[in-house]
């Protein structure tokens, strides 16, 4: 007997996320344009790297908005879960773009360490200070969204790393302005690259777990099976699978055997209550049978030759 639990709606959260992401996108895009102009004029790799990072920030925010809209499309046809994993795809793309930028800025940063160009320290410092304010606003906006969503978290990591980058750029601008040591600009770009690599790795790792249908973080399938076996009346658990459809949407399926004196429907309800209250797993597919009614496939195979032999012996005796 297969039974299905009920998922819960995130419509209100998604609508709030859309507003926060849209506001952050406007703030980032406007400042990015100004930073590119100043970076080229001041010949600052740190500023240009920040602008490049902000371009990916804008792209990440736009992608997150598109993915969020796709995730709201209801299930139909072959897509029985809808397009909820569009958000995970968005997070993975964000992580990959961060790594792509890391490669460029590392190469360019090393080149400028070897042959540093002239850098207008005052322009770098002022622009970086304004950038810190802009990114603080954008970070605050996105942080108000649902960061349990990898889609929102991916956008947040982009913006947060850009904030760190502006801090490093401001320090570089101050060093160049006060000492004339222009290599500080290239060093700041390398610091930014290291931060981007760290954030990119986290996004790719977490999104890959969802795509590979690993158990959600914090849930141990073996311990979960033990907990289900601990429910009164449950004697065996087979074919236990637990995964995430998208971030914040865990799902579970299992074959549960109960003793002959138990009511299957009642025991299924008890298992679902356990999963919902302890682990917030509310989308379940549970097949619950009495143990005496269940005959494993291996048993059927082992009995087949014996039954055939018995039939032949009876025929021979006849």
Secondary structure, DSSP 8 states (H G I E B T S, - for coil): -EEE------HHHHHHHHHHHHHHHHHHHHHHHHHHHHHHHHT-HHHHHHHHHHHHHHHHHHHHHHHHHHHTS--BTTBTTTTTTHHHHHHHHHHHHHHHHHHHHHHHHHHHHHS-----HHHHHHHHHHHHHHHHHHHHHHHTS-TTSHHHHHHHHHHHHHHHHHHHHHHHHHHHHHH--THHHHHHHHHHHHHHHHHHHHHHHHHHHHHTT---TT--HHHHHHHHHTSTTEEEEEEEEEEEEETTEEEEEEEEEE-TTS-HHHHHHHHHHHHHHHH---EEEEEEEEGGG---HHHHHHHHHHHHHHHHHHHHH-
